Amino acid sequence: MYAVIFTYQFNPGMPNEEYIHHSKTLNNSVKDQKGFIKVKDFSNDEEKVSISYWETVEDIANWSADNGHIMAKNFGKEHGYAYYTVEISHIIKSY
């Protein structure tokens, strides 16, 4: 199992209606992706973290190449985020 850890902070004025639309669309479509297991979201006053769990690295790559995901990523990079990081971790054991 693998985890994609997406950490971000919004730009001022975000999230706006367009961002919320992209977010809802992605949340619905990711659940149908091959290899998707689950997602967990956390936040404090300034920073947000979304951790999605996947069966394989190939499944993560396929999700990353999804057209809707690409559109949302580009919108976030250009308008939404003051900063963001993406980390991919291999989970060796979970109990």
Secondary structure as a PSIPRED ss2 file (coil, helix, strand):
# PSIPRED VFORMAT (PSIPRED V4.0)

   1 M C   1.000  0.000  0.000
   2 Y E   0.000  0.000  1.000
   3 A E   0.000  0.000  1.000
   4 V E   0.000  0.000  1.000
   5 I E   0.000  0.000  1.000
   6 F E   0.000  0.000  1.000
   7 T E   0.000  0.000  1.000
   8 Y E   0.000  0.000  1.000
   9 Q E   0.000  0.000  1.000
  10 F E   0.000  0.000  1.000
  11 N C   1.000  0.000  0.000
  12 P C   1.000  0.000  0.000
  13 G C   1.000  0.000  0.000
  14 M C   1.000  0.000  0.000
  15 P C   1.000  0.000  0.000
  16 N C   1.000  0.000  0.000
  17 E H   0.000  1.000  0.000
  18 E H   0.000  1.000  0.000
  19 Y H   0.000  1.000  0.000
  20 I H   0.000  1.000  0.000
  21 H H   0.000  1.000  0.000
  22 H H   0.000  1.000  0.000
  23 S H   0.000  1.000  0.000
  24 K H   0.000  1.000  0.000
  25 T H   0.000  1.000  0.000
  26 L H   0.000  1.000  0.000
  27 N H   0.000  1.000  0.000
  28 N H   0.000  1.000  0.000
  29 S H   0.000  1.000  0.000
  30 V H   0.000  1.000  0.000
  31 K C   1.000  0.000  0.000
  32 D C   1.000  0.000  0.000
  33 Q C   1.000  0.000  0.000
  34 K C   1.000  0.000  0.000
  35 G C   1.000  0.000  0.000
  36 F E   0.000  0.000  1.000
  37 I E   0.000  0.000  1.000
  38 K E   0.000  0.000  1.000
  39 V E   0.000  0.000  1.000
  40 K E   0.000  0.000  1.000
  41 D E   0.000  0.000  1.000
  42 F E   0.000  0.000  1.000
  43 S E   0.000  0.000  1.000
  44 N C   1.000  0.000  0.000
  45 D C   1.000  0.000  0.000
  46 E C   1.000  0.000  0.000
  47 E C   1.000  0.000  0.000
  48 K E   0.000  0.000  1.000
  49 V E   0.000  0.000  1.000
  50 S E   0.000  0.000  1.000
  51 I E   0.000  0.000  1.000
  52 S E   0.000  0.000  1.000
  53 Y E   0.000  0.000  1.000
  54 W E   0.000  0.000  1.000
  55 E C   1.000  0.000  0.000
  56 T C   1.000  0.000  0.000
  57 V H   0.000  1.000  0.000
  58 E H   0.000  1.000  0.000
  59 D H   0.000  1.000  0.000
  60 I H   0.000  1.000  0.000
  61 A H   0.000  1.000  0.000
  62 N H   0.000  1.000  0.000
  63 W H   0.000  1.000  0.000
  64 S H   0.000  1.000  0.000
  65 A C   1.000  0.000  0.000
  66 D C   1.000  0.000  0.000
  67 N H   0.000  1.000  0.000
  68 G H   0.000  1.000  0.000
  69 H H   0.000  1.000  0.000
  70 I H   0.000  1.000  0.000
  71 M H   0.000  1.000  0.000
  72 A H   0.000  1.000  0.000
  73 K H   0.000  1.000  0.000
  74 N H   0.000  1.000  0.000
  75 F H   0.000  1.000  0.000
  76 G H   0.000  1.000  0.000
  77 K H   0.000  1.000  0.000
  78 E H   0.000  1.000  0.000
  79 H H   0.000  1.000  0.000
  80 G H   0.000  1.000  0.000
  81 Y E   0.000  0.000  1.000
  82 A E   0.000  0.000  1.000
  83 Y E   0.000  0.000  1.000
  84 Y E   0.000  0.000  1.000
  85 T E   0.000  0.000  1.000
  86 V E   0.000  0.000  1.000
  87 E E   0.000  0.000  1.000
  88 I E   0.000  0.000  1.000
  89 S E   0.000  0.000  1.000
  90 H E   0.000  0.000  1.000
  91 I C   1.000  0.000  0.000
  92 I C   1.000  0.000  0.000
  93 K C   1.000  0.000  0.000
  94 S C   1.000  0.000  0.000
  95 Y C   1.000  0.000  0.000
